[in-house]
Amino acid sequence: MLPKEADPLFAVAADDFVDERKRVARALRDEGRREDAEAVAALRKPPPVVLAANRAARDRPQAARAAAKAAERVAKKQLGSDPEGYRAALAELDESLDLLTQVALAQLSRGGKRPTDAGTR
């Protein structure tokens, strides 16, 4: 299990991940928390799109919660016999995901970089 100090790592820009990981691991070592420091130091840098999605969920927590709830409704409606309810739940999910996608793409575009086609799908 990761220490709570590692949590902010998943909200940093991709270019800052390695430096921030080193900083957190060093701080934990300085506190005498060797096992926690090793756990943090062993973290691999997630792909930029994953970090951007994490940032989007952190920046727009209501949209992330709404997307999760809509996904649950889609799953339930999909198994039922309510096609109109299914379409409505799917529309809610699309709306929530669209907002999160826009925020994630803005994260990927910081510093003048354009996201790759793979990162936008």
FIKEKE-116889 format. One record per residue: x, y, z of N, C-alpha, C in turn; residue in three letters. Coordinates in steps of 0.001 Angstrom, whole numbers, plus 500000, padded with zeros to 6 digits. Layout:
REM FIKEKE-116889
XYZXYZXYZALA;...
REM end
This chain:
REM FIKEKE-116889
500846498824500000500000500000500000500896501246500000MET;500450502221499245501226503459499146500900504398500298LEU;501889505147500748501624506142501793500817507297501208PRO;500109508005502069499262509120501608500077510202500916LYS;501351510305501223502207511312500595502379511072499092GLU;502090509853498632502215509536497207501012510016496404ALA;499907510298497056498680510672496362498857511829495380ASP;499542512911495759499696514023494813500471513669493539PRO;501228512581493564501962512180492361501028511963491176LEU;499821511523491463498897511194490395498111512404489905PHE;498492513574490393497856514815489944498845515756489275ALA;500099515342489173501099516221488562501093516046487048VAL;501648517034486374501824516922484927502834515813484644ALA;502695515177483507503573514050483157505047514434483236ALA;505370515650482802506770516090482810507334516255484223ASP;506458516379485211506892516602486595506888515337487452ASP;506385514233486914506187513030487725507481512523488344PHE;508508512354487542509755511751488040510375512617489133VAL;510461513925488909511043514808489924510222514793491206ASP;508903514784491071508043514767492255508156513436492988GLU;508248512339492234508424511023492857509713510986493659ARG;510787511507493090512070511553493800511964512406495058LYS;511285513555494950511146514443496098510379513760497232ARG;509282513101496894508469512423497914509266511284498539VAL;509944510476497723510732509356498256511837509866499177ALA;512498510946498779513568511523499609513009512016500944ARG;511872512685500895511271513197502136510904512042503067ALA;510383510976502518510028509818503342511279509164503933LEU;512351509077503139513608508528503655514148509397504790ARG;514056510711504586514541511642505611513763511501506912ASP;512515511072506824511681510861508019511913509477508622GLU;512788508681508000513060507337508505512037506307508058GLY;511257506626507050510205505727506561510707505022505294ARG;511690504150505484512373503495504386511424502676503503ARG;510534501889504095509628501059503291508692501915502443GLU;508172502986503031507303503892502268508088504553501135ASP;509317504958501435510154505591500411510423504627499257ALA;510684503371499571510937502376498530509688502141497686GLU;508519502119498329507268501920497592507037503068496612ALA;507306504288497061507126505453496192508163505439495070VAL;509413505160495406510483505147494404510244504080493329ALA;509534503017493680509268501937492732508115502245491774ALA;507391503312492026506266503656491142506762503975489746LEU;506111503406488770506446503729487382505629504944486959ARG;506206505701486079505520506879485562504355506431484680LYS;503130506831485032501986506458484189502048507198482856PRO;501388506657481842501316507373480564500663508747480770PRO;501033509721479972500464511064480127498936511085480114PRO;498326510240479303496860510238479244496255509768480571VAL;496916508850481257496430508382482561496541509508483591VAL;497681510195483590497843511325484511496820512419484204LEU;496567512662482922495588513684482540494188513280482990ALA;493851512006482858492536511538483313492415511664484836ALA;493487511331485545493478511492487004493291512957487381ASN;494006513841486688493865515275486955492454515746486685ARG;491881515280485587490513515675485233489545515265486338ALA;489696514055486838488815513585487910489018514385489195ALA;490242514803489460490528515606490646490046517045490468ARG;490204517574489245489780518953488978488265519085488900ASP;487606518031488470486147518037488316485549516825489025ARG;485659516790490356485194515601491078483700515329490906PRO;482909516375490760481469516144490568481213515445489239GLN;481933515840488209481778515180486902482250513730486979ALA;483321513479487725483815512109487873482798511254488620ALA;482218511802489691481186511060490427479952510840489551ARG;479569511877488798478409511761487915478653510692486851ALA;479874510627486320480200509608485321480117508211485925ALA;480635508055487133480583506746487792479144506322488054ALA;478324507259488540476915506937488795476176506637487494LYS;476459507411486456475816507167485161476229505808484604ALA;477483505446484782477942504134484308477200503012485032ALA;476958503192486325476176502201487079474748502118486533GLU;474151503279486237472786503287485692472753502619484314ARG;473765502888483502473830502250482177473855500731482343VAL;474695500251483247474802498805483464473462498214483909ALA;472788498886484828471497498379485313470436498421484217LYS;470381499537483491469366499689482438469630498739481278LYS;470879498452481037471254497567479943470683496171480174GLN;470590495777481424470083494447481769468561494416481875LEU;467951495587481943466501495663482088465808495769480741GLY;464531496067480806463744496187479571463192497606479452SER;464095498579479635463701499986479575464621500707478595ASP;464334500586477287465236501185476301465355502696476443PRO;464268503363476807464331504827476976465199505187478181GLU;465068504443479272465914504665480444467379504402480136GLY;467619503383479327468991503068478914469574504225478106TYR;468819504742477144469299505863476321469571507097477181ARG;468698507352478153468880508512479041470142508344479890ALA;470352507141480420471548506878481234472803506996480382ALA;472721506513479157473862506604478248474165508059477906LEU;473144508867477723473339510302477444473995510994478637ALA;473571510646479859474197511212481067475665510830481140GLU;475956509576480840477344509110480872478167509857479833LEU;477645509986478627478361510713477575478646512153477981ASP;477678512807478584477846514210479002478948514334480053GLU;478929513465481041479953513501482091481331513203481522SER;481399512204480659482688511841480079483210512912479138LEU;482315513592478448482746514690477572483446515782478370ASP;482868516153479512483499517179480341484858516706480833LEU;484927515480481324486204514952481808487228514867480675LEU;486780514526479488487675514459478335488227515832477995THR;487380516840478023487839518198477723488896518647478728GLN;488668518355480004489627518737481038490930517956480852VAL;490823516665480555492023515841480355492812516317479135ALA;492117516654478063492817517143476871493499518478477154LEU;492868519312477962493508520574478338494788520292479122ALA;494764519272479980495966518897480735497061518424479775GLN;496677517625478793497663517103477836498224518208476954LEU;497462519281476760497867520361475864498676521454476549SER;498873521335477855499641522358478571501038522471478001ARG;501562523660478025502911523893477536502995523889476021GLY;501844524038475367501832524115473911501928522777473205GLY;501932521684473954502003520367473332500610519955472875LYS;500571519310471733499307518775471239499255517289471583ARG;498102516836472084498004515402472365498045514599471075PRO;498583513403471154498634512527469994497236512028469678THR;497068511472468487495773510894468139495406509780469108ASP;496395508984469498496138507900470454495668508445471793ALA;496161509604472180495780510194473458494416510838473450GLY;493839511012472285492529511653472204491409510668471932THR;491724509411471856490690508387471577490255507695472811ARG;
REM end
